[in-house]
Amino acid sequence: MSLALNELEKLATKSATEAITFDRQGLKGMAISKYQRAIEILTKLCSLYPKANQNKVYFEYIGQYQKRIKELKGFAYEAESWKNEQKYDGKILREKPNVNWKDVIGLTDAKQAIRDSIIYPFKRPDFFPLGWPRGILLFGPPGCGKTLLAAATATEIDAAFYCIDAATIMSKWLGESERNVSQLFETARLVSENGQPAIIFIDELDSLIGIRSEEVGGEVRMRNQFMKEMDGISDKNKKLHVYLIGATNKPWSLDGPFLRRFQKRIFIPIPNLESRRDILKLYSKKLINMGTDVDFLELAKRTHGYSASDLYDMIQGVHLKAVRDFFESHKTTDFKATLRSIQRSDFLTVLNERKPSISMNTLSLYEKWYERFKAL
């Protein structure tokens, strides 16, 4: 019982953390999806263990997440009035990402592939008589910047950014899933026809178009509609700036017919030494009173194998350590007191307690798949 409880708590924490991260980046659709997932898990925890002492805290979190979802929906769901007043029944979230190109650290090959496929064709379409790629697959371990890269691309060309996941598309009602897919692409095309580029970003793509051993009729129709729409935006005779960026942690689970429709297949790896140093510097800028003995290059060397998300969690852990020390050594009514400076020893302590979330065996799977299917 306690083991299952701990696992569900971890899942809820992970979803809530991702929600907060997306929320800060301005990715409202992804934030709403993750908040909802956290609520589902916490609700399940309360129903499975009704006498648990933590339930009061869980209900407080559920209330906070529900309130935040309402706030996000209040200004995220836009009533777009494109020609013919096409709308997507309120299900398409047109994002305004608060992420810039400079926020994407490292990923040199991925950035160049994005420039070649999206940014250059948008700026000078007359240079591309053979057309340009519209289907881009970002794959790699979780927490390495796939969503960040897609959002920054949208900011770079001021594109309408539609964050979609399988839960948004799929429906238990007959015919609705394929209609959702059709209206999603139709909305993006209308945006493009009105002069603004459109990027459809689908997270966890494998859950939508992954290999299935068994499929019901609705799934088959939805997947066929998806392929039809992908073929439509990839038509070389059309100059529409509609792009589909799919992200997956399981590229080997994608179905072959879909895979070949992604003309660009880009590996988003864990950060290298230089990138880890720069990521640590970037995340640490928000912390107050950084000690003079903190050496980010040393920390980068000690964090080999860590994802960008792991590094963020580590720095958050360092900050929480300083906060804990504050509350244990000061009265909560002492409003003049401040946090102590963060020292090298704090980082080393947290590093000893936090290991990378990605195994070397998993990384080798990505590298093997990349060698076989890469398309930069």
N, C-alpha and C positions, 0 to 999 in steps of 0.2 A: 504493500500500500504506500509506504513512504517513498519508495523508489519511483512509482508512477507519479506521485504527487510532485516530487522534485523535477521530474522530466517535464511535466505540464507547466510547472512554474518557470522553468528555463525557456520553454517555447513562448509563454506569455511575455516574459521579459524581452526575449529576442524580437518579437513582433512589435512591442511597445517602443523599444529602442530604435528600430528601423523607422517606425512611424514618426518619432520625434525628429530623426535625422532628415527624413523627407520633408517634414513640416518646415524645418529651418531652411531647407533649400528652396522652398516655394513650390515643391511638387505635391500639390494638394490631393490629386487623385490617388497617388501612391500612398500618401499619408493616411487618407481615409480608409483605404483598403487594409493597411496594416493595423490601424486603430480597431477596425472591425474584427480583424483576426484576433487581436489581443482580448477584446471583449468576449468573443466566442470561447476562447480557452479559459478565461477567468470564470465565465458563467458555468462552463462544464466542471471546473474545479469545485465550485460552490455546490453544484448538484451532486457530484460524486462523494464529496466529503462535507456534508452539511454541518457537522459539529466541529470542524477545524477552527482553530483559534484565529487563523489568518483571514477568515471570510469577511470580517468587518473591513479589513484593509482592501481586500479584493473588490468589495462593493464600492468603496470610495474611488478606487482606480477606474472601475467600470463607469461610474458617474462622470468622472473627469474626462474620460475618453469620449463618452457620448456627447458631452457638452462641446468638446473640441470638434467633433465630427459635424455637429450642427453649425458651429461657427464657420468651419471650412466650406460647408455646403452653401452657406449663406452668401459667400462671395466667389465661390469656385464654379458653381453651375451658372453658366452664362447663357442668356437667351440670344443666341446668334441669329441674325436675320440676313442670311445670304440670299441669293436670288432664289425664287420660288419658296422662300421661307422654310428651307429644309432644316429639320431639327432631328435630334437623335433621342427623343423621348426623355431628355434630361440625363441620359446615361453617359454621354461623352463629356469628359472634363477637359476643357481647353486650358492647359496650364500656362502660367507665366513664370518660368523657372528663374530663381534667383541665383543662377550659377553662370559664371563666365568661363571663357576658354582658358584663362590663366589659372583657374581653380583646379584644372586637371593637370596633375603633376606626373611627369614621366609619360609613358605610353606613346613614345615617339612614332612607332610604326602605325599604331591605331589612329593617331591624330592625322598622319599623312594620308592614310586610306580614306578617312572622312573628308579631308580637304578635296581629294581627287574625285570623290563620289558625289558630294553634296555642295560644298562651299564654292568650288571653282565653277561647276556647271550653273549654279544659281547666279553667280556674278557675271559670267560670260557664256551664256548658252550657245552663242554663235560659234564658239570654238569646238563644239561637240556635234558634228554632222552625223556621227554614228550613235548618238544618244549617250546616256550615262546610266550607271547603276542606280536602281531605286530600292533594291532589297539589300539590306545590310544586316548581317548576323554578328552580334557581339557575344563571345562565349569565353568562359573561364571560371575560376573559383569565385565563390560568393565574397562580396565585400571588397572588390578590387577596382570598382569605378565604372561599371557598365552603364548604370543609370546616370551617373554624373556626366559621363562623356556624351550620352544622348541629349541630356538637358542642355549642356554647354553648346552643343551643335545647334540646337534650336535658338539659343540666345544669339549665337554668332550671326545667323541670317534672319533674325527676328521672325521665326516661324511659329505658326500655331502648333502647339505641342500637345498631343493627345496621349495620355497615359492610360493604358488598357491592360487588364489582366484577364485570365480565364474566367474568373468569377463575374466580370462585367459582361462578357460575351455570352457565356453559356446560360441556357434557360431550360427549365424542365417542361416548358410549354412547346407543343409541336409547332415547328416552323419559325419560332422566335429567334433561335440562335443564328440561323443563316440570315434572317432579316437584320439582326444586330450587326453582323459583319458587313452586309451590303450597305446599310445606312452609315456605318462608320467610314467606309471608303468614299461613299458619295458625299458626305459632309466634307471630308478632306479635299476632294476634287473641287467642290464648290468654293472652298476657301482659296485654293490655288487659282481657279479661274478669275477670282476677284483680286488677284495680284499679290497675295501673300503665300509664301511656301508653307507646306504642312508636313509635319513629321508625326507619324503614328508610331508610338513606342509601346511594344508589348513585352512586359516582363514575364519571366518564367514561361517562355514560349513553348517549352517541351510539354507543359501541362495542357496546352491547347492543341498543338499539332504534333505531338510525340507519337511514336510507334505504338499501335494498339493491337493486342492479341484478339480482342473482341470489341466490336463496335455496334452500337445501336444505330437505328436509321437516322436519328437526329444528328448524331456526331458525324456520320458520313456526309450528310447534306451540308453541314456547317463547314467541314473541311474542304469539300468540293467548291463551296462558295468562296472560301478563303483563297484557294488556288486560282479561281477565276478572277478575283479582285487583284491578286498579285500580278497575274498576267496582264490585266488591264492597265495598271500603273507602269508596267515595264515596257509598254508599247513604244518602240523607238521612234515611231512617227509622231508621237505626241510630245509636246514640250512642257507638260504640266510638271510642276515642282512638288510632287507628292512622294514622300519617302516612307518606307517601312523599316524601322529598326527593331529587330528582335533581340532579346537578351535571354541567355540560358546558362545554367550551371551544368546542364547535362546534354551537350551537343550530340553525343552518341545515341540519344533517345529520339532524335528528330527523324521524321519519315523522309525517305529518299526524294520523292517528288517535290516536297517542300524545300529540301536542302538545296537542290539545284536552282531554285528560284531566288535564292540569296546569292547575288553575283559577287558580293564581298563577304568573306567569312574571316572575321578579325579576332585574334586571340588577345584577351585582356589578362595578362599574367599578374602574379604577385609583384610588388614593387622591388626594384633592384636597390643596391646600396645607396646610390645617389638620390633616388626617389624617396627611399625611406627617410633619409636625412631631411629632405625638403618637406616631406609630409609631417614629420615630427615638429619641424620649425613652424609650419603653417598652423597646425592644431594648437601648439603651445602659445601662440600669440595671444590667445584669449585668456590665458592664465596670468594672474597678477603675481609679482614678486618672484620671478624666476631667479634661482641662485646662480652665482657666477661660476660655480663648479660644474654646471650641467654642460656636457659635451655631446652635441647632437650626432656628430660623426661616430663617436663611441657607441651611443645608443643604437644607431643604425647598424653598426657591425654586430651588436648583440641581438638584433631582432631579425636575423636571417630567417626567411620562411613566413614572416608575418604579413598578413594582408593589410590594406589601408584601413579597413574596419577594425582589425586587431590593434593597430597602432592608435586609433582613436579611442578604443576601449581602454588601452593601457594608460593613455594620458588622462582620461577621465578617472581611472583608478587612482592615479597619482594625486589628482586634485581632491578626490574624495578622502584620501588619506590625510591631507592637510586640513580639510574641513572637520574630519573626525577628531583630529588632535585639538582643533580649536574648541569644539564643544566639550571635550573631556577636560580641558584646562581653563575654561572661562565660564562665567555665568551667562546664561542665555539673555539676560537683561543688559549685559555690558555691550552697548551699541557702539562704543568708541573703539573697541578692540578690532583688530584686523587679522586676516590669515597670515601665518608665518610664511616665509619664503620657501619655495620648493627646491629641494636639494638633490644632488646626484644620488644620494642614498635612497631617496624616495623612489626614484625610477628603478633602482636595482632591486629594492624590496618588492615592488609590484611586478617586475619582470620575473622574479623568482616564483611568483604566484600565478602568472598568466602565461600560458604557452600558446603557440600558433594554433589556429582553428583548422588549418589545412595540412593534411599529411603529405609527405613526400611521394607516397604511392599514388595519391590522388593527382598530384601535379604531373606525374609521369603519364597518367591517362590522358590529360589534356594535351600534353606535348606530342604524344603518339597520334592523337586524333588530328591535331594541327598539321603534322607532317603529311597526313594523308589527304586532308580536305582543305587546306589553307587556300585563300583567294584574296590577296591584298590588292 
